[in-house]
Amino acid sequence: MFDHTTLADDVRVGAHGTVTRDIDTPGDHTGTPARPLARQRRLDALLPRLPDLLERIRRLEERLDAGR
């Protein structure tokens, strides 16, 4: 937790969570920077797909450029 940050009542931060700014919503937070747990879980689930998604975007951009 960084200096001069405040947490709302009923906030829990995971063991490896890093609080970089104020957290004003009660609930569980985790990650770096600390985010609500549900959002962090969605991001963790999407991260392994990122290389494939970037490749898909690259191919779509190539198709758009070829059509000009």
Number of C-alpha atoms within 10 A of each C-alpha: 15 10 8 8 11 14 16 12 11 10 14 16 20 14 9 11 16 17 22 15 15 14 19 12 13 13 15 15 24 21 19 12 14 21 19 18 17 13 13 17 13 10 11 12 11 11 10 10 10 11 10 10 13 11 11 12 12 12 12 12 12 11 11 10 9 8 7 5
